Amino acid sequence: MKARSAIVYSVLRLLAFLVPFGIMMLFPIMREYYWLAAIFAALIGLSLSVLFLRKPLEDVTTGLADRRAKARSAATDEEAEDAAADAAAAEPGTESPETPQA
């Protein structure tokens, strides 16, 4: 994931909330009921982000999906150790560590 795309999306989402909140705080009634202004600003910000921020959101989610796919495809230490133990056990003439010796 590119950090730039995540930062851009986060800043745009913050602006989608802060700009309507700032405009509503200019009205005297909203200064008294600041919590109501915050709720309205959150709803407006959510609506704006759904309508206009699809491309930045798609960039972020694509980056996250690519990063997750790379992490799953990379072999872990446990898988490498299991593969080495299986290969050693499959060789003829060698005993696997799990078989008891008499």
N, C-alpha and C positions, 0 to 999 in steps of 0.2 A: 504494500500500500504506500502510495506517495503521501508524505506528511503534508505536502502543500494542498492537496485536494481536501484532506480532512480539516485543515485549518481554514481554508476558504469557506467550506460548508459551515463550519462552526461560527465563523464571523458573520456570515450572511444570516444564519438563524438568529444570532444575537441581535443583529440590526433589525430583523423582522419583528422582534419583540420590543426593543428599546425605542425605536422611532415612534411607533404608535403610543407607547407608554409616555414618552416625552410630550407628544402632542396633546394627549389627554390630560396630562398634568398641568397644562396651560389653562385649562378651564377651572374656575374656582370651585365648582361642585365636586370635581374629581380630586381636588386637593384634600377635601374633607374625607372622601371615600376612596383613599388611595388603593385599598385592596380591591375595590370594584374596577378601578382603572387597570390594575395588574391582571385581573381575570379577563377583561376585554382585550387587553394587549396580547395576552397569551392566545386567545381565540383568533385574533386577527393575525398574529404571527404564525400560528399553525396553518391557517388558511393560505396565507401568502407563500409559505414554504411548500405546501402541497401543490399549489398552482405554478410557482415560478422556479422552484429549486429542484426540479426533477433531475436535471443533468448533473449538477454537483453531487447529489445524493447517489446517482448511478455510478459516478466515478469513485466515490468512497466505497460503496458496497462491492464494486468490481475489484478494487484493490484488496479489500478484506477477503473476498472469496479466493483470489489468486494466492494471497499469503497463506490462507488455510490449506489450500490444495498443495502448496509446496511443503508445508509442515507435515502433512499426512504422507506425502510421497517419500520424504526423507526417512531413511532407515534409522531406527533408534538403536541405542546400545544393546538393549535387551534382545531385539530381533537379530542383531549381528551375532551376539553370543549364542542364541538358540540355533542359528544357522550353522555356526562353527561346530557346536556340539553335535548337531545332527549329521554333519559331514564327517566328523571324526567317528561317530558310531556306525556310519554306513560303510566305512573302509573295512575290508576283510583283514582278519588277523589282529585287530585291535579290540580291546574291550571298552565298552562304554563305562563311564564312572558310576552309572546307576546299578550295574550288575554286581552282585556280591561275589567275592572271590572265595573259593573253598580251600 
